[in-house]
Amino acid sequence: MSKSDQAAALDITEGTLKHGMPYLALGSGRPLVFLRWFTPDHANPTGWMRKSEIKMLSPLARHFRVYAVNRAPGMPAGTTMADIATQHADALHAEFGAPVDVLGVSSGGSLALQLAADHPTAVRKLVIASSGYTLETLTREAQLRYGEAAAQGRRAMHYMAPVSVRNPLAARLIAAALWLADPLVRPKNPADTLAFIRAEDAFNLSDRLSDITAPTLILGGDRDAAYTPVTFRHTAAGIPNSHLTIYPRTSHIGVTRHPRFTPDITAFLRAD
């Protein structure tokens, strides 16, 4: 099947939700809203990043109409995660008119947890992957250094290397590669990037997890450099109706590539 035939089969469309939130939709079936991970821009991805996202979501798109949603551009300084969640709840209610299944990965998981805690009528079932109730100290520091450097027009991607892999030598090699690649993936509006980073920096739902009433599936990797298994377990323990799966020998990014990722999510969302 050619690429154009594959795109037609997936019925890929792009648009914006209320508040100007960009989305890319693919597949067919009941809606599944994918809240994107940390991205340089509040926009739909292009080039290799678009191809990578579609490749990751395509297996889920065989079962659901997947909406990959990003934060709205023009995010004001001082925005909180609660503010972003309220904006998302408003947009989802306007688009779907009923609670929808939500999948949040990494930073998208932070937002998904906030959304489910603050706006339970927006979420039918919740899936959190490679994320937890708050950022680890290392992850918080890496993101903030990245955001501040990008806002100053300096190379920034290499600051994210320590949360990419646990092995220090591999992290140094990745840092060098990211430093070289930085000009190709710099934020077009670094103020948006920094505003979201600072919102997530203050994010902590430790005392609010019990407010999440949606059935919740949490997926993590035991070799995640950005989050520890302790954080995954604490998140799951605090949510009344939750199930935790930690994939062995799996990294932060590796969770979405794990052979059980799509089957586990599909079985959870289809079970009533």
N, C-alpha and C positions, 0 to 999 in steps of 0.2 A: 504494500500500500504506500503510495507517495505521501509526502508531507502534506500536500494540499488535501488529499483524500482523508488523511488522519484528522486534519483540522475540521473538515466537514463532518466526519463521523462524531467528533466530540462537540460539534456545534459551539465553537469558541466565539464568544462575543465580549466586547468591552463597553464600559459605560461608567456612570457615576451615580451613587446613591445620594440621598438627601444630605445637605451640608457639603456637597462636592467631593464625597469620599469615592475614590476611584476603585473600580472592581474589574476583574476578568472572570468570566463564567464559562464553564465547560461541563459537558456531560448531560445526563437527563435523570429525572427522578425527583425525589423529595429534596428540598433545599438543604445544603450543608454549607454553612458560612465558615470559611477558613480565614482567620485573622492572621495576617502575615507576620513573620518574624521581623527582626530588626532590619530595616532597609535604609539605604542612603537617602532616598527621596520618598515623599508621600505621593507616589505615583504608581501606575502600573509598570512592571518591569519591561525592559526592552532587550533585544539582542540575546546573548547567552543566558542572562538571568531569566528572561521570559521562557526560553526553551527549558531551562532547568526547573522552573516552577511547574510548567505544564507536564513535564516528565514525572515529577513527584506526585502531582495530583491526578494524573490520567487513570491510575488504577481505581481511585475512589470515584472518578467520574463515570465509571462503568456501572455504578450503583446509585449515584446521587447527582443532582445538578449542583456542582461545586461553585461557590462564589468566593473568589480570592479577593479580600477587601483590605484596603490600606487606610491609614489615617488620612484625614483631610489636610490638604495643603494650607499654608498660612496659619500654622499653629502659633498662638500668641505665647510670649514668654510668661512663665508662671502658671501655665496650664497644668492641671493635676491629672492623675490617672482616672480619678472619679469623673472629671470633666470629660475626658475622652470616652469613657464608658457611657456616660449620659448621651453624648452625641451619637454613639453607635446604636444605643437602644432606640433612640428616636428614628434613626435611619432604617433600622431593621423593622420596626413597627410599621413605618411608612411603606416599605417595599413589600413586606410579606403579610402583614396584618395578623400574624399569629406567631407563637413561639417557634423558633427554629433550632436545629442542631448546630452547635458551634464547636469548631476545632481551632485551638490556639497553639501555635508552636513557638517556643522560646519567648521572645518579647511579646508575641501575640498571645501566648499563654498567660502572661501577666495581665494583659488587657481582658482576656476572656474570663479570668477569675474575678476581676473587678466587676465586669459586666454581670456575671451570674450572681454576685453578692449584692450588688446595688439594684439590679433590674431583673428580678426572677421571672417576670412575665415575658421577657425577651428570649429566654433560653429554654428549649425543650430538654435536650440532653447536652452534656458538656464533655469534650475531650481535650485534655491538656497533655502536650508532648514536650519533653525537654524544657520544663519550666516548673516554677513552684511559687509558694506564697510570698517570697521576697527574693531579691537578688543576693547572691553570695558576694562577699566583700571584694574578691578578686574580679568578679564580673562587673560589679559596680564601678570599680576604679578603672578598668580597661575601657568601658563604654564612655565614661566621663572624659578620660584623656583623649579618646578618639574624637568625641564631639567638640571639645574645646580646640583641639588642633585643627579640625576641619573648619570650624568657625573663623579661625585666624588665617585660613588659606594655606595651611601647612600640610605636608603628607601626614596621614592619620591612620590608614588601614593597619599598619604594623602593630599598633597598640592593641589590636584585637587578637593577636597571635596567642597570648597566654591562655585564652579561654577557648581556643580551637582544639588543642591537644594537651594531654597531661605531660607527655615526655618533654623535658626541658630542651634537649637537643633538637627535636622535631619542631618545637615552638620557635626556636631561633631561626631555623631554616624557613619556616612558614613566614616569620616576620620579614625576612629578607625578600621573599617573593611578594608579599603584600606591599612592601615599601616600593618595589618596582612597579607594581600594578596600580598603585594608588591614583595616578592621574586619569586612569580609565574609568574609575568608579567614584569619583568625587561627587559629593552632594551638589545638586544644582542650587538648592536653597538650604545651606547649612544651618540657618536659623531654625528651620523646621526640625532638622535632625537633633540639634541641641535641646530644643524645647521638649521633645519626646524623651530624650535621654534623662533630662532632669526630672521629668514626671515619673519615669520608671525608677529613678534613683531613690525617690521618696516612697515608692510602693512597698507596702507591707500589710498583708491581710491575715497575719497570725491570729489576731483577735476577732476576725470577721469570717473565718472559714465556715463556721456553723451556720452562717446566714445563707450559704449556698444550698438551695433545696433541689436543684436539678440533679438527676443521676449523673455521676461523674466518673470518667475513666481517665486515669493518669498513667502515662507511658514515659519511662525514663531509661537511660543507659547507665550501666554501672561504671563506665569509663568516661562519663561526661566531665569535661574540664570546666564547664560553666556552672554546673549545679551538682551537689552531692546527693547520694542516695538518702542521706539523713533528711535533706530538704524535701525530697519526693515523699518520704514516709510521713514527715510532719504534715505536709499538705494533705495527703490522703487521710490521715488520722483525724484531721479537723473537719472534714466534710462528711456530713452524716451518711449520705448514700453514695459511697465511692468505692472504686476498685483500683488497685495499684498493680502494674506490671513493670518490672525492671528487667530489661533485656541484658543478658550477660555479654561481656566483651563488646560493648556497644558505646560509641562516642556520642557527643551532643548532636552532631549532624547525622550520625549513623542511625538514630532512632527512626527517622523518616525513610531510611533505606532498608530497614530491617524487613525480612520476608514476612513477619507477622504483623507489620504496621497496618496495612490495609485490611487483612482478614479480621484482626482484633477490633478495629474501629467499626467495620461493617457489621460484625456480629453484635457488638454493643449497641449500635444505633438501631438495629433492626429488632432487637429483643424488646418485647413489651410485657 
